[in-house]
Amino acid sequence: MGQSDTAENSKIRKIAGASLLGSVVEWYDFFLYGTMAALVFNSQFFPEFDPLVGTMIAFGTFAAGFVTRPLGGFIFGHFGDRIGRKRMLVLTMLIMGLSTFGMGLLPNYAAIGIAAPILLLILRMLQGIGLGGEWGGAVLLCVEHAPDGKRGWYSSWPQLGVPIGLLMSTVAVTAVTALPDSAFQSWGWRVPFLISIVLVIVGLVIRMKIEEPPAFKSLEAADEKARLPLVEVFTKHPRVTLLAMGARVSESVTFNVYNAFLVTFTVTVMHLDKSIVLNALLVAAVVGFFVILASGRASDRVGRRPVFAVGAAIALVSAFPIFWLITTGNQYLITLGIVIGWGIAACIMFGPEGAMFAEIFPTRVRYSVMSIVYQIGVIPTGAVAPLIATSLVTYFTGSVWPVAVYVMAMALITLVSLYFLPETHERDINDVHLTSPGGKLASHDLSATQAK
């Protein structure tokens, strides 16, 4: 028994590690674009505009990656539920990695004119398609392989791809921005995009060795796979799907406001050295790494909803103080603000998120519905968060209090959605009848949950 447990623990750790590495690659690529959009894309691809307007247009292409994420979620979610998780994760990494590599080779506006921003937009949209199918599959491999009582812990591992990806992309950007500005503008900005291909190759080799999770194998053996998973999601689980989308609103907005937007605000509006905010993001990424692990593990003990709600509540009450800290211009106070908003509030929500969404839904539609929740829910929130925040600052002539109100409003939506979602940390994820038609908990399920 002891040897069996040891073998199982070793197996799940390898699977979680493989999911983590793939997630790192995906998020490195995605965050790298957001940072470069704030620092260099306005001059390289939109040079005929005022710097702040050019940055807003660059953030428009940033948002395009979010807009195509649901398409990737639909495609890879469908086939992930139909033919398996593993194959889809290999394809998503290829799409994401090659798109990012292509950005590093892309000629700028001065070289090929209007074709440059058009090609940039296409590559960004492909990035979104790849990431759209990545997240659900990576998290599911961990959730569906993990033993009971540890799903929050192991599903938090691929979530670590966010702070690690941010850390790596920020380190890469910090290194190339140390070059003379002429070198950075001409070729230096391309280097972080090109070196991502190394991570892709390593990730692909590891992903090819992982196995399909037991839950999917059982579903396949019983021949109970959904013919049209997306249709089943919207016809049988609409209510809980919408609530899950609402639950991730705050996490999505908080991540992107305190990441991409603040780079632009501090550099373009406050005229601070870009190293100040980049260094602050490095510190926040390190803090976030440990916060994600801690919140994922805590959700195994006390439940997904209470832990998630703590993160949303911190986002709610800290918005105005954080922006006050930012506007002081003091590098240490700026770092403190970004750590609170990004490294603590958002990462607390990110820890239990994967397990919570996976546990709500049955195996037969789990990949599809997780992709829908994560990717459609991000369009009106995280996709346009930097653009909305930048527009608010422009409209209110440099004031950031409207952005704080925006962050608070999104946190309230999350807290209300969490109130109506079921607690799931003690549920049997192999039960194909977790929810009844219409998206409400089945009565026997609710009774079992309350009894525990």
Secondary structure, DSSP 8 states (H G I E B T S, - for coil): -HHHHHHHHHHHHHHHHHHHHHHHHHHHHHHHHHHHHHHTHHHHH-TTS-HHHHHHHHHHHHHHHHHTHHHHHHHHHHHHHHH-HHHHHHHHHHHHHHHHHHHHH---HHHHTTHHHHHHHHHHHHHHHHHHHHHHHHHHHHHHHS-TT-HHHHHHHHHTHHHHHHHHHHHHHHHHHTS-HHHHHHTGGGHHHHTHHHHHHHHHHHHTT----HHHHHHHHTT---SSHHHHHHHHSHHHHHHHHHHTHHHHHHHHIIIIIHHHIIIIIS---HHHHHHHHHHHHHHHHHHHHHHHHHHHHH-HHHHHHHHHHHHHHHHHHHHHHHHT--HHHHHHHHIIIIIIIIHHHHHHHHHHHHHHS-GGGHHHHHHHHHHHTTIIIIITHHHHHHHHHHHTTT--HHHHHHHHHHHHHHHHHHHHS---TTS-TT-TTSB-TTS-B-HHHHHHHHH-
